[in-house]
Amino acid sequence: TNCAPYYLEMAAPAASAPPPLPSFSFAASALANREEEKVNYLELPQPVRYEDIQRESSMALKPELFEGMRFELNKPLNPNFFLSHSMFMGNVEMPTGGKQIVKTPIGNYEFGANVINEKYMFLGRIATDGRLSGRIKYDVADWLSLKVQTQIASEAGQSQLMADADLKGSDWNAQLKVGNPGFYGLNYFQSVTPTLSVGGEFFWLQPNLKSGVGFAARHATPSNVATLQVATTGILSMQYTHRVTEKISLASDLMWHFASREATATIGYDCMLRQCRLRGKVDSNGVISTLLEERFAPGINFVLSAELDHGKSNYKFGFGIVAGE
């Protein structure tokens, strides 16, 4: 007969429906997100100034340490004008040209007057050691700011004058510097992506007939900032700052001197607590530093400073009170 054997019909596979077509919805959504994230290089954000590319890490890696007693009082007279009084008694290190550390006790009082407005700022200081310093900043336009810093001292070679012109564009900024004795500088910083900025600087020191060139790069996101700086003066600096939370930041720094082939690594922290702010750092030379600012009451802060250098048997401790906002 033409009928197939019974056992062949049992062995034959049953007919099945064709497999469904693959879904490409994920690819469509990824393409849509890519279109939304497409960078418009004609509307990049304005970068920070060249001299401020390490501002996030400076709070943790450069606390204002001191040795002795410090008292500061800030007294506002109106919203735009306030006076300041500062008194310091302690030790300062004197340069000796060697590894020996020589400390000299000093006492100093400083009086200041400050005028601050949306367009201009005037700061003046006079101290009992004969130093007179001042700073003026004026915003000529949204794209141009002028600054003048000066210091007059009784010691020879300590008087200084520096004038700056800050230029701002939509995605760049530049700065011109002129100072005495015979200093000329120029820097430029440009955004190349929404998170990456690069730039460079040049300076000329007329009395010593010396010049220098530096390059820098900065990558910044809401929680991380990485910077790189290299200069012909023989210094390479790399810093990284990580924002753990809104009140806690960690920072690290690597400094390498080409000529001496010496490197120093530093890690630091910056913690904002409910009633205090704690900052500190430790470096590869074994130096440990801590600065504590405790808020006793609104407008009154108690400050503790400590630095331990066991290798050089150099220990610094200080305390102070800061009154006024």
Disulfide bonds with the S-S distance in Angstrom:
none
